[in-house]
């Protein structure tokens, strides 16, 4: 077993995982601590160390709100089991699980970006244990990155100091960690030329941003985007605005510095990290991705549609009940006016699909409701063909029966327990069918990570149900439920209408210079 490896900064010692055939390395620094002069600066190289670095435990989590265990909050109930977990601005560390016995095995590599709206989250969450995926011959890497005001604040002084990296420090951390993997993963038995990046929610949105960044040539060969493809469906969406322009973000940064009681970047870098965190929480500001024309050159979803992204296969999907968009209106007349403004001469067709002349406003709006993520994926699937990209895209819908006293449905993020195959760590009374589903999902993911195609035998040796690539002619996907099946079902009339309207109202520009 590879318990001792030599990476670019020195020797690293790991420990046997629960399965002793897997070695885990936790808390490896991939960059210098982002403190002092490195606060609000692109990640800098890590220093060498003397002796052997004992990678035996997770590093502190990034600065964020302290999660209190609240039985009335499904997310803290699900994952926040350690409210006093160590937290620090010094958070640029990664973890590796490897099944390799020697450094020359050239195993496929999976790099994971956690979610949490770019505001919260960390790699020590129970569901992110990489052991089960590693048992399928994959080297798994989970990375920490800066969040909220620490990862996404902008300011004119920061731009002046670092015009080539004025923003998106959290995304640059993800990029730096993936570059570290490229340079070092061979020592852990991995193949630096067979890397898949993946993430869920804001982690999936981060994958989209990495896919569309011009700085990432050759950095990865595949991508997995789980519940992380977003675009506007109806006005009034309550989704946070993830993308800001640099000038707007700089203005917010100036006002935030005023709230901190400082007038310069130098002064702000001297402040206590906990003080900055508390001021950020009090501000109610949402710090997210910034168009800086360096790392980020525009809306990642729009760039994906225009095929202005790295040419790699993508696996993406969602849970069956998350992020449904419902048109918001005060009266039926307002609803009809909204339809006219949105769809023009298509408004009558939309109103007919909603049966807008029958029933209450609530009933009509409900008939118009649609999954925003499914919508975005189906738009992307059509654009993949219309632009001539025709790269393999694989689509799934997670629709399993989730047990528990709270009757939660397939809530956002619940699928994490399944494809990481970590159900045994969850409090929910999962039974055999759930473990069978998790085994299959984990195997599909491992197959895709290995060669860009999710198909192959289950770990039992039996063939998995065939998963075909998504095309406009065959807009099908894998349905993960009590029985895993490839659902050859056309989208409903409403979804079909909405997708067609997207292209009517947003004609694609495929010329890279446009």
VOLOMAR-555970 format. One record per residue (C-alpha): x, y, z; residue in one letter; residue number from 1. Coordinates in Angstrom, 2 decimals, decimal comma, m for minus. Layout:
// VOLOMAR-555970
X | Y | Z | A | NUM $
...
END
This chain:
// VOLOMAR-555970
0,00 | 0,00 | 0,00 | X | 1 $
1,13 | 3,57 | m0,69 | X | 2 $
1,38 | 4,87 | 2,86 | X | 3 $
4,37 | 7,16 | 2,15 | X | 4 $
4,72 | 9,33 | m0,96 | X | 5 $
7,02 | 12,11 | m2,12 | X | 6 $
5,29 | 15,19 | m3,56 | X | 7 $
6,78 | 18,50 | m4,67 | X | 8 $
7,06 | 19,95 | m1,14 | X | 9 $
8,31 | 16,84 | 0,65 | X | 10 $
7,39 | 13,43 | 2,03 | X | 11 $
3,78 | 12,75 | 3,04 | X | 12 $
2,52 | 9,94 | 5,25 | X | 13 $
m1,04 | 8,64 | 5,01 | X | 14 $
m3,10 | 6,21 | 7,07 | X | 15 $
m5,15 | 3,12 | 6,24 | X | 16 $
m8,77 | 4,02 | 5,59 | X | 17 $
m11,57 | 1,92 | 7,11 | X | 18 $
m10,76 | m0,45 | 4,27 | X | 19 $
m7,01 | m0,95 | 4,78 | X | 20 $
m6,54 | m1,50 | 1,06 | X | 21 $
m7,17 | 2,25 | 0,68 | X | 22 $
m4,78 | 4,89 | 1,99 | X | 23 $
m6,14 | 8,28 | 2,99 | X | 24 $
m4,02 | 11,43 | 3,08 | X | 25 $
m5,80 | 14,31 | 4,80 | X | 26 $
m4,91 | 17,97 | 5,14 | X | 27 $
m2,14 | 18,28 | 2,52 | X | 28 $
m1,28 | 21,95 | 1,85 | X | 29 $
m1,54 | 22,77 | m1,86 | X | 30 $
m0,87 | 26,51 | m1,46 | X | 31 $
0,51 | 28,96 | 1,06 | X | 32 $
m1,87 | 30,03 | 3,83 | X | 33 $
m4,08 | 32,86 | 2,44 | X | 34 $
m3,46 | 35,11 | 5,44 | X | 35 $
m1,76 | 38,46 | 5,96 | X | 36 $
m0,54 | 39,78 | 2,61 | X | 37 $
m2,02 | 36,69 | 0,92 | X | 38 $
m5,57 | 37,59 | 1,99 | X | 39 $
m7,58 | 38,47 | m1,16 | X | 40 $
m4,75 | 37,35 | m3,38 | X | 41 $
m4,45 | 34,47 | m5,85 | X | 42 $
m3,14 | 31,31 | m4,15 | X | 43 $
0,62 | 31,32 | m3,73 | X | 44 $
2,98 | 28,29 | m3,77 | X | 45 $
3,18 | 26,18 | m0,63 | X | 46 $
6,49 | 26,00 | 1,20 | X | 47 $
8,61 | 22,88 | 1,43 | X | 48 $
8,70 | 21,06 | 4,75 | X | 49 $
11,40 | 19,09 | 6,50 | X | 50 $
10,87 | 15,49 | 7,52 | X | 51 $
7,60 | 13,69 | 6,89 | X | 52 $
4,27 | 15,54 | 6,79 | X | 53 $
1,70 | 13,46 | 8,67 | X | 54 $
m1,49 | 13,78 | 6,62 | X | 55 $
m3,67 | 12,14 | 9,27 | X | 56 $
m6,60 | 14,51 | 9,80 | X | 57 $
m8,68 | 17,08 | 7,99 | X | 58 $
m7,49 | 20,68 | 8,03 | X | 59 $
m9,68 | 23,39 | 9,57 | X | 60 $
m12,71 | 24,34 | 7,48 | X | 61 $
m12,84 | 27,70 | 5,64 | X | 62 $
m14,22 | 30,77 | 7,41 | X | 63 $
m18,03 | 30,71 | 7,32 | X | 64 $
m21,08 | 30,88 | 9,55 | X | 65 $
m20,79 | 28,52 | 12,51 | X | 66 $
m23,39 | 25,79 | 11,85 | X | 67 $
m25,63 | 25,12 | 14,85 | X | 68 $
m27,40 | 21,78 | 15,06 | X | 69 $
m31,06 | 22,58 | 14,48 | X | 70 $
m33,60 | 19,77 | 14,18 | X | 71 $
m35,86 | 22,13 | 12,22 | X | 72 $
m33,23 | 22,77 | 9,53 | X | 73 $
m32,83 | 19,83 | 7,18 | X | 74 $
m29,27 | 20,75 | 6,19 | X | 75 $
m27,83 | 21,17 | 9,66 | X | 76 $
m29,76 | 18,06 | 10,71 | X | 77 $
m28,27 | 16,15 | 7,80 | X | 78 $
m24,62 | 17,21 | 8,01 | X | 79 $
m23,75 | 19,69 | 10,79 | X | 80 $
m22,96 | 17,11 | 13,43 | X | 81 $
m19,81 | 18,85 | 14,69 | X | 82 $
m20,70 | 22,49 | 15,41 | X | 83 $
m17,35 | 23,20 | 17,09 | X | 84 $
m15,28 | 21,96 | 14,14 | X | 85 $
m11,96 | 23,80 | 13,74 | X | 86 $
m12,28 | 26,81 | 11,43 | X | 87 $
m9,52 | 28,98 | 10,02 | X | 88 $
m8,65 | 31,38 | 7,24 | X | 89 $
m5,70 | 29,02 | 6,66 | X | 90 $
m7,78 | 26,50 | 4,70 | X | 91 $
m6,02 | 25,64 | 1,43 | X | 92 $
m5,61 | 21,92 | 1,93 | X | 93 $
m6,71 | 18,82 | 0,06 | X | 94 $
m7,33 | 15,17 | 0,81 | X | 95 $
m6,47 | 12,08 | m1,21 | X | 96 $
m7,81 | 8,52 | m1,11 | X | 97 $
m5,82 | 6,07 | m3,20 | X | 98 $
m6,11 | 2,32 | m3,79 | X | 99 $
m2,68 | 2,20 | m5,45 | X | 100 $
0,05 | m0,12 | m4,26 | X | 101 $
2,73 | 1,68 | m6,26 | X | 102 $
3,28 | 5,09 | m7,80 | X | 103 $
3,32 | 3,82 | m11,38 | X | 104 $
m0,27 | 2,52 | m11,59 | X | 105 $
m1,68 | 5,47 | m13,60 | X | 106 $
m5,16 | 5,26 | m12,04 | X | 107 $
m7,91 | 7,70 | m13,09 | X | 108 $
m8,34 | 10,72 | m10,83 | X | 109 $
m11,47 | 12,44 | m9,50 | X | 110 $
m11,17 | 16,00 | m8,10 | X | 111 $
m14,19 | 17,13 | m6,06 | X | 112 $
m15,37 | 20,70 | m5,38 | X | 113 $
m17,90 | 20,83 | m2,51 | X | 114 $
m21,07 | 22,94 | m2,65 | X | 115 $
m22,67 | 25,42 | m0,28 | X | 116 $
m23,54 | 28,46 | m2,36 | X | 117 $
m19,88 | 29,61 | m2,26 | X | 118 $
m20,74 | 30,74 | 1,28 | X | 119 $
m20,43 | 27,56 | 3,39 | X | 120 $
m19,23 | 23,97 | 3,14 | X | 121 $
m16,05 | 21,95 | 3,62 | X | 122 $
m14,35 | 18,66 | 2,76 | X | 123 $
m14,78 | 17,10 | 6,21 | X | 124 $
m18,54 | 16,64 | 5,74 | X | 125 $
m19,36 | 12,97 | 6,31 | X | 126 $
m20,77 | 12,33 | 2,87 | X | 127 $
m17,53 | 13,34 | 1,13 | X | 128 $
m15,56 | 10,27 | 2,20 | X | 129 $
m13,72 | 9,16 | m0,95 | X | 130 $
m13,08 | 5,59 | 0,16 | X | 131 $
m15,92 | 3,85 | m1,69 | X | 132 $
m15,12 | 5,48 | m5,02 | X | 133 $
m11,43 | 4,68 | m4,44 | X | 134 $
m12,31 | 1,01 | m3,98 | X | 135 $
m13,31 | 1,04 | m7,65 | X | 136 $
m9,80 | 1,90 | m8,79 | X | 137 $
m10,06 | 5,70 | m8,65 | X | 138 $
m7,76 | 8,18 | m6,89 | X | 139 $
m10,14 | 10,64 | m5,19 | X | 140 $
m9,15 | 14,20 | m4,24 | X | 141 $
m11,35 | 16,63 | m2,29 | X | 142 $
m10,19 | 20,22 | m1,99 | X | 143 $
m10,76 | 23,17 | 0,31 | X | 144 $
m11,21 | 26,69 | m1,04 | X | 145 $
m12,01 | 30,16 | 0,24 | X | 146 $
m15,65 | 31,16 | 0,59 | X | 147 $
m17,89 | 34,23 | 0,90 | X | 148 $
m16,04 | 37,50 | 1,55 | X | 149 $
m12,72 | 35,69 | 1,86 | X | 150 $
m13,02 | 34,03 | m1,52 | X | 151 $
m15,01 | 36,45 | m3,65 | X | 152 $
m14,58 | 40,02 | m2,38 | X | 153 $
m13,29 | 42,61 | m4,85 | X | 154 $
m11,86 | 46,08 | m4,33 | X | 155 $
m10,15 | 48,67 | m6,58 | X | 156 $
m6,92 | 48,29 | m4,61 | X | 157 $
m6,94 | 44,53 | m5,13 | X | 158 $
m7,43 | 45,04 | m8,87 | X | 159 $
m4,60 | 47,58 | m9,00 | X | 160 $
m2,29 | 45,28 | m7,07 | X | 161 $
m3,09 | 42,12 | m9,07 | X | 162 $
m4,64 | 43,04 | m12,44 | X | 163 $
m4,11 | 39,48 | m13,71 | X | 164 $
m6,00 | 37,96 | m10,75 | X | 165 $
m8,31 | 40,61 | m9,28 | X | 166 $
m11,19 | 38,36 | m8,26 | X | 167 $
m12,60 | 34,84 | m7,82 | X | 168 $
m10,03 | 33,71 | m5,27 | X | 169 $
m12,17 | 30,71 | m4,31 | X | 170 $
m12,28 | 29,55 | m7,93 | X | 171 $
m8,55 | 30,20 | m8,26 | X | 172 $
m8,06 | 27,98 | m5,19 | X | 173 $
m9,97 | 25,21 | m6,98 | X | 174 $
m7,85 | 25,76 | m10,05 | X | 175 $
m4,60 | 25,79 | m8,04 | X | 176 $
m5,55 | 22,56 | m6,28 | X | 177 $
m6,36 | 20,90 | m9,61 | X | 178 $
m3,01 | 22,08 | m10,97 | X | 179 $
m1,37 | 20,61 | m7,86 | X | 180 $
m3,08 | 17,33 | m8,72 | X | 181 $
m1,74 | 17,57 | m12,26 | X | 182 $
1,80 | 18,00 | m10,93 | X | 183 $
1,71 | 15,57 | m7,99 | X | 184 $
m0,96 | 12,90 | m8,32 | X | 185 $
1,38 | 10,45 | m10,04 | X | 186 $
3,13 | 10,00 | m6,68 | X | 187 $
m0,19 | 8,68 | m5,33 | X | 188 $
m0,63 | 6,21 | m8,20 | X | 189 $
m2,81 | 8,55 | m10,27 | X | 190 $
m2,69 | 9,51 | m13,92 | X | 191 $
m2,23 | 13,29 | m14,36 | X | 192 $
m3,60 | 13,00 | m17,89 | X | 193 $
m6,84 | 11,31 | m16,80 | X | 194 $
m8,49 | 13,80 | m14,44 | X | 195 $
m12,22 | 14,37 | m13,94 | X | 196 $
m13,44 | 17,43 | m12,04 | X | 197 $
m16,79 | 17,22 | m10,30 | X | 198 $
m19,02 | 19,12 | m7,93 | X | 199 $
m22,57 | 19,57 | m6,71 | X | 200 $
m24,68 | 22,71 | m6,27 | X | 201 $
m22,22 | 25,63 | m6,12 | X | 202 $
m19,51 | 23,01 | m6,54 | X | 203 $
m21,21 | 22,03 | m9,80 | X | 204 $
m21,44 | 25,71 | m10,73 | X | 205 $
m17,72 | 25,89 | m9,99 | X | 206 $
m17,13 | 23,04 | m12,43 | X | 207 $
m19,05 | 25,05 | m15,05 | X | 208 $
m16,79 | 28,03 | m14,38 | X | 209 $
m13,66 | 25,89 | m14,66 | X | 210 $
m15,01 | 24,42 | m17,91 | X | 211 $
m15,45 | 27,92 | m19,36 | X | 212 $
m12,23 | 29,48 | m18,06 | X | 213 $
m9,66 | 30,16 | m20,80 | X | 214 $
m6,91 | 29,50 | m18,25 | X | 215 $
m7,56 | 25,74 | m17,94 | X | 216 $
m6,25 | 24,21 | m21,14 | X | 217 $
m5,45 | 20,51 | m20,63 | X | 218 $
m6,23 | 20,63 | m16,90 | X | 219 $
m8,94 | 17,94 | m16,95 | X | 220 $
m10,43 | 15,41 | m19,34 | X | 221 $
m14,03 | 15,09 | m18,06 | X | 222 $
m16,52 | 16,93 | m15,87 | X | 223 $
m19,43 | 16,03 | m13,58 | X | 224 $
m21,99 | 18,75 | m12,78 | X | 225 $
m24,60 | 17,77 | m10,18 | X | 226 $
m27,45 | 20,20 | m9,53 | X | 227 $
m25,12 | 22,97 | m10,65 | X | 228 $
m26,39 | 24,19 | m14,03 | X | 229 $
m28,43 | 27,35 | m13,56 | X | 230 $
m30,14 | 29,87 | m15,82 | X | 231 $
m33,13 | 32,16 | m15,51 | X | 232 $
m36,50 | 30,52 | m16,16 | X | 233 $
m39,15 | 32,89 | m14,83 | X | 234 $
m38,78 | 36,42 | m13,42 | X | 235 $
m38,65 | 36,76 | m9,66 | X | 236 $
m36,38 | 33,77 | m9,05 | X | 237 $
m35,20 | 33,58 | m5,47 | X | 238 $
m31,89 | 32,02 | m6,52 | X | 239 $
m28,86 | 34,12 | m5,49 | X | 240 $
m27,20 | 36,10 | m8,27 | X | 241 $
m23,97 | 34,15 | m8,61 | X | 242 $
m22,36 | 36,33 | m11,29 | X | 243 $
m21,38 | 39,98 | m10,81 | X | 244 $
m19,35 | 42,32 | m12,99 | X | 245 $
m16,05 | 43,56 | m11,62 | X | 246 $
m17,09 | 47,20 | m11,22 | X | 247 $
m20,18 | 46,25 | m9,21 | X | 248 $
m18,15 | 43,86 | m7,06 | X | 249 $
m15,50 | 46,51 | m6,46 | X | 250 $
m18,16 | 48,95 | m5,30 | X | 251 $
m19,52 | 46,37 | m2,86 | X | 252 $
m15,96 | 45,83 | m1,63 | X | 253 $
m15,47 | 49,55 | m1,00 | X | 254 $
m18,66 | 49,69 | 1,04 | X | 255 $
m17,68 | 46,54 | 2,92 | X | 256 $
m14,30 | 48,05 | 3,84 | X | 257 $
m16,20 | 51,07 | 5,21 | X | 258 $
m18,27 | 48,73 | 7,37 | X | 259 $
m15,03 | 47,19 | 8,62 | X | 260 $
m13,81 | 50,65 | 9,65 | X | 261 $
m10,79 | 50,61 | 7,33 | X | 262 $
m9,83 | 52,77 | 4,38 | X | 263 $
m7,16 | 50,66 | 2,69 | X | 264 $
m6,37 | 47,11 | 1,64 | X | 265 $
m3,36 | 47,07 | 3,93 | X | 266 $
m5,54 | 47,90 | 6,93 | X | 267 $
m8,12 | 45,29 | 5,94 | X | 268 $
m5,44 | 42,61 | 5,74 | X | 269 $
m4,48 | 43,30 | 9,34 | X | 270 $
m7,97 | 42,64 | 10,69 | X | 271 $
m8,87 | 39,48 | 12,57 | X | 272 $
m10,49 | 36,87 | 10,30 | X | 273 $
m13,31 | 36,25 | 12,77 | X | 274 $
m14,15 | 39,97 | 12,79 | X | 275 $
m14,34 | 40,02 | 8,99 | X | 276 $
m16,53 | 36,91 | 8,98 | X | 277 $
m18,94 | 38,41 | 11,49 | X | 278 $
m19,17 | 41,67 | 9,54 | X | 279 $
m19,81 | 39,71 | 6,34 | X | 280 $
m22,62 | 37,77 | 8,05 | X | 281 $
m24,16 | 40,99 | 9,37 | X | 282 $
m23,99 | 42,59 | 5,92 | X | 283 $
m26,33 | 39,98 | 4,36 | X | 284 $
m24,27 | 40,32 | 1,18 | X | 285 $
m23,86 | 37,37 | m1,16 | X | 286 $
m20,32 | 37,04 | m2,47 | X | 287 $
m20,06 | 35,01 | m5,66 | X | 288 $
m18,36 | 34,67 | m9,03 | X | 289 $
m17,15 | 37,82 | m10,78 | X | 290 $
m16,62 | 38,47 | m14,48 | X | 291 $
m13,02 | 39,68 | m14,36 | X | 292 $
m12,03 | 38,87 | m17,98 | X | 293 $
m9,17 | 36,80 | m16,60 | X | 294 $
m10,40 | 33,61 | m14,92 | X | 295 $
m14,03 | 34,34 | m15,76 | X | 296 $
m14,92 | 35,81 | m19,15 | X | 297 $
m18,70 | 35,61 | m18,87 | X | 298 $
m21,70 | 33,58 | m17,78 | X | 299 $
m20,45 | 29,98 | m17,75 | X | 300 $
m23,81 | 28,57 | m18,83 | X | 301 $
m24,06 | 30,90 | m21,81 | X | 302 $
m20,46 | 30,12 | m22,79 | X | 303 $
m21,25 | 26,41 | m22,55 | X | 304 $
m24,17 | 26,87 | m24,92 | X | 305 $
m21,94 | 28,67 | m27,40 | X | 306 $
m19,38 | 25,86 | m27,13 | X | 307 $
m16,85 | 28,29 | m25,71 | X | 308 $
m15,66 | 25,75 | m23,17 | X | 309 $
m13,14 | 22,98 | m22,90 | X | 310 $
m14,08 | 20,07 | m25,13 | X | 311 $
m14,67 | 17,26 | m22,64 | X | 312 $
m17,56 | 14,85 | m21,94 | X | 313 $
m19,96 | 15,96 | m19,20 | X | 314 $
m22,25 | 14,00 | m16,89 | X | 315 $
m24,93 | 16,11 | m15,30 | X | 316 $
m28,28 | 15,87 | m13,56 | X | 317 $
m30,45 | 16,81 | m10,62 | X | 318 $
m32,84 | 15,49 | m8,00 | X | 319 $
m36,49 | 15,23 | m8,96 | X | 320 $
m37,95 | 17,86 | m6,61 | X | 321 $
m35,27 | 20,57 | m6,33 | X | 322 $
m35,39 | 24,14 | m7,65 | X | 323 $
m38,77 | 24,25 | m9,31 | X | 324 $
m39,52 | 27,70 | m10,70 | X | 325 $
m43,04 | 29,05 | m10,47 | X | 326 $
m44,17 | 32,24 | m12,22 | X | 327 $
m44,91 | 34,93 | m9,67 | X | 328 $
m47,90 | 37,21 | m10,21 | X | 329 $
m50,52 | 38,90 | m8,03 | X | 330 $
m53,47 | 38,23 | m10,32 | X | 331 $
m54,34 | 36,13 | m13,36 | X | 332 $
m54,19 | 39,28 | m15,49 | X | 333 $
m50,66 | 39,93 | m14,23 | X | 334 $
m49,81 | 36,32 | m15,04 | X | 335 $
m51,05 | 36,74 | m18,62 | X | 336 $
m49,13 | 40,00 | m18,97 | X | 337 $
m45,97 | 38,26 | m17,74 | X | 338 $
m46,50 | 35,55 | m20,37 | X | 339 $
m46,78 | 38,17 | m23,11 | X | 340 $
m43,61 | 39,90 | m21,98 | X | 341 $
m41,70 | 36,61 | m21,76 | X | 342 $
m42,91 | 34,76 | m24,83 | X | 343 $
m44,35 | 37,34 | m27,23 | X | 344 $
m46,32 | 35,54 | m29,93 | X | 345 $
m45,76 | 32,29 | m27,99 | X | 346 $
m47,75 | 33,57 | m25,03 | X | 347 $
m51,05 | 32,03 | m26,17 | X | 348 $
m49,46 | 28,60 | m26,47 | X | 349 $
m47,98 | 28,99 | m22,98 | X | 350 $
m51,30 | 30,08 | m21,50 | X | 351 $
m53,03 | 27,14 | m23,15 | X | 352 $
m50,49 | 24,72 | m21,60 | X | 353 $
m51,21 | 26,34 | m18,22 | X | 354 $
m54,93 | 26,19 | m18,87 | X | 355 $
m54,81 | 29,80 | m17,77 | X | 356 $
m58,51 | 30,36 | m18,35 | X | 357 $
m59,47 | 27,68 | m15,85 | X | 358 $
m58,82 | 27,59 | m12,14 | X | 359 $
m57,24 | 29,90 | m9,59 | X | 360 $
m53,94 | 31,75 | m9,99 | X | 361 $
m52,23 | 29,21 | m7,74 | X | 362 $
m53,47 | 26,32 | m9,88 | X | 363 $
m52,41 | 28,01 | m13,11 | X | 364 $
m48,96 | 28,90 | m11,74 | X | 365 $
m48,50 | 25,34 | m10,52 | X | 366 $
m49,20 | 24,02 | m14,01 | X | 367 $
m46,47 | 26,35 | m15,28 | X | 368 $
m43,91 | 25,22 | m12,70 | X | 369 $
m40,79 | 23,51 | m14,02 | X | 370 $
m37,43 | 22,30 | m12,76 | X | 371 $
m34,96 | 25,08 | m13,42 | X | 372 $
m32,03 | 22,68 | m13,52 | X | 373 $
m33,74 | 20,21 | m15,86 | X | 374 $
m34,59 | 23,17 | m18,08 | X | 375 $
m30,95 | 24,35 | m18,16 | X | 376 $
m29,68 | 20,84 | m18,91 | X | 377 $
m32,12 | 20,33 | m21,76 | X | 378 $
m31,14 | 23,70 | m23,21 | X | 379 $
m27,49 | 22,68 | m22,96 | X | 380 $
m28,24 | 19,34 | m24,59 | X | 381 $
m29,82 | 21,00 | m27,61 | X | 382 $
m27,03 | 23,59 | m27,88 | X | 383 $
m24,45 | 20,80 | m27,81 | X | 384 $
m25,95 | 19,58 | m31,09 | X | 385 $
m26,86 | 22,95 | m32,62 | X | 386 $
m23,30 | 24,26 | m32,31 | X | 387 $
m21,84 | 21,09 | m33,79 | X | 388 $
m19,97 | 20,28 | m30,58 | X | 389 $
m21,67 | 16,88 | m30,27 | X | 390 $
m19,60 | 15,95 | m27,23 | X | 391 $
m20,92 | 13,13 | m25,02 | X | 392 $
m23,41 | 14,43 | m22,46 | X | 393 $
m25,03 | 12,07 | m19,95 | X | 394 $
m28,17 | 13,11 | m18,06 | X | 395 $
m29,71 | 11,70 | m14,86 | X | 396 $
m32,70 | 12,36 | m12,61 | X | 397 $
m32,38 | 11,22 | m8,99 | X | 398 $
m35,87 | 10,16 | m7,89 | X | 399 $
m35,31 | 7,75 | m5,01 | X | 400 $
m37,62 | 7,24 | m2,05 | X | 401 $
m35,83 | 8,96 | 0,87 | X | 402 $
m36,82 | 7,63 | 4,30 | X | 403 $
m37,01 | 9,58 | 7,55 | X | 404 $
m39,53 | 11,10 | 9,95 | X | 405 $
m39,31 | 14,40 | 8,03 | X | 406 $
m40,59 | 12,90 | 4,73 | X | 407 $
m38,08 | 15,08 | 2,85 | X | 408 $
m38,53 | 13,98 | m0,75 | X | 409 $
m35,51 | 14,18 | m3,02 | X | 410 $
m34,26 | 17,39 | m1,48 | X | 411 $
m31,30 | 19,31 | m2,87 | X | 412 $
m28,03 | 17,48 | m2,06 | X | 413 $
m29,50 | 14,19 | m0,80 | X | 414 $
m27,93 | 12,36 | m3,76 | X | 415 $
m24,49 | 13,04 | m2,26 | X | 416 $
m25,00 | 10,12 | 0,13 | X | 417 $
m25,55 | 7,84 | m2,84 | X | 418 $
m22,87 | 8,37 | m5,43 | X | 419 $
m20,19 | 8,68 | m2,72 | X | 420 $
m21,81 | 5,50 | m1,33 | X | 421 $
m21,69 | 6,80 | 2,24 | X | 422 $
m25,23 | 5,91 | 3,33 | X | 423 $
m23,96 | 4,07 | 6,40 | X | 424 $
m22,89 | 7,42 | 7,88 | X | 425 $
m26,35 | 8,94 | 7,59 | X | 426 $
m28,99 | 8,91 | 10,33 | X | 427 $
m31,76 | 7,99 | 7,89 | X | 428 $
m33,08 | 4,39 | 8,02 | X | 429 $
m31,83 | 3,35 | 4,61 | X | 430 $
m32,55 | m0,25 | 3,63 | X | 431 $
m31,35 | m2,70 | 1,02 | X | 432 $
m32,81 | m0,97 | m2,04 | X | 433 $
m31,02 | 2,24 | m1,10 | X | 434 $
m27,69 | 0,48 | m0,71 | X | 435 $
m28,19 | m1,23 | m4,06 | X | 436 $
m28,89 | 2,14 | m5,68 | X | 437 $
m25,85 | 3,75 | m4,05 | X | 438 $
m23,63 | 0,89 | m5,25 | X | 439 $
m24,88 | 1,32 | m8,80 | X | 440 $
m24,53 | 5,11 | m8,80 | X | 441 $
m21,02 | 4,92 | m7,40 | X | 442 $
m20,13 | 2,44 | m10,13 | X | 443 $
m21,58 | 4,61 | m12,91 | X | 444 $
m19,59 | 7,59 | m11,61 | X | 445 $
m16,40 | 5,51 | m11,39 | X | 446 $
m16,88 | 4,26 | m14,95 | X | 447 $
m17,36 | 7,80 | m16,25 | X | 448 $
m14,32 | 9,03 | m14,32 | X | 449 $
m12,29 | 6,20 | m15,81 | X | 450 $
m13,06 | 6,71 | m19,49 | X | 451 $
m15,85 | 9,25 | m20,08 | X | 452 $
m18,55 | 6,59 | m20,44 | X | 453 $
m20,67 | 5,56 | m17,41 | X | 454 $
m21,46 | 2,13 | m18,83 | X | 455 $
m19,90 | m1,13 | m17,73 | X | 456 $
m20,43 | m3,91 | m15,22 | X | 457 $
m21,62 | m3,32 | m11,69 | X | 458 $
m19,18 | m4,14 | m8,90 | X | 459 $
m21,19 | m7,38 | m8,56 | X | 460 $
m20,11 | m8,34 | m12,07 | X | 461 $
m23,64 | m7,97 | m13,46 | X | 462 $
m24,17 | m5,50 | m16,32 | X | 463 $
m25,56 | m2,12 | m15,34 | X | 464 $
m28,58 | m0,81 | m17,27 | X | 465 $
m27,35 | 0,84 | m20,47 | X | 466 $
m26,98 | 4,64 | m20,21 | X | 467 $
m27,09 | 6,38 | m23,60 | X | 468 $
m25,77 | 9,87 | m24,26 | X | 469 $
m28,29 | 12,72 | m24,37 | X | 470 $
m29,26 | 14,13 | m27,78 | X | 471 $
m32,15 | 16,36 | m28,95 | X | 472 $
m33,51 | 13,37 | m30,87 | X | 473 $
m33,22 | 11,09 | m27,85 | X | 474 $
m33,47 | 13,46 | m24,84 | X | 475 $
m33,35 | 10,64 | m22,34 | X | 476 $
m31,57 | 10,07 | m19,08 | X | 477 $
m30,94 | 7,60 | m16,30 | X | 478 $
m33,60 | 7,58 | m13,59 | X | 479 $
m32,19 | 6,63 | m10,21 | X | 480 $
m35,10 | 5,36 | m8,12 | X | 481 $
m36,12 | 2,08 | m6,48 | X | 482 $
m35,26 | 0,52 | m9,83 | X | 483 $
m32,44 | 2,07 | m11,82 | X | 484 $
m33,66 | 2,48 | m15,38 | X | 485 $
m32,80 | 4,39 | m18,52 | X | 486 $
m36,02 | 6,34 | m18,99 | X | 487 $
m36,82 | 6,72 | m22,69 | X | 488 $
m39,38 | 9,43 | m22,04 | X | 489 $
m39,79 | 12,69 | m23,90 | X | 490 $
m39,94 | 15,81 | m21,71 | X | 491 $
m43,42 | 17,11 | m20,99 | X | 492 $
m45,17 | 19,65 | m23,18 | X | 493 $
m44,37 | 22,53 | m20,85 | X | 494 $
m40,65 | 21,71 | m20,72 | X | 495 $
m40,53 | 21,24 | m24,50 | X | 496 $
m42,21 | 24,62 | m24,99 | X | 497 $
m39,88 | 26,40 | m22,55 | X | 498 $
m36,73 | 24,99 | m24,18 | X | 499 $
m37,92 | 26,01 | m27,66 | X | 500 $
m38,68 | 29,50 | m26,37 | X | 501 $
m35,19 | 29,81 | m24,92 | X | 502 $
m33,63 | 29,44 | m28,35 | X | 503 $
m36,20 | 31,74 | m29,90 | X | 504 $
m35,35 | 34,48 | m27,40 | X | 505 $
m31,61 | 33,71 | m27,05 | X | 506 $
m30,19 | 32,89 | m30,48 | X | 507 $
m26,80 | 31,25 | m30,14 | X | 508 $
m23,62 | 32,94 | m31,25 | X | 509 $
m21,08 | 30,27 | m32,06 | X | 510 $
m18,33 | 32,49 | m33,45 | X | 511 $
m15,66 | 32,60 | m30,70 | X | 512 $
m15,02 | 36,28 | m31,55 | X | 513 $
m18,64 | 37,30 | m30,99 | X | 514 $
END
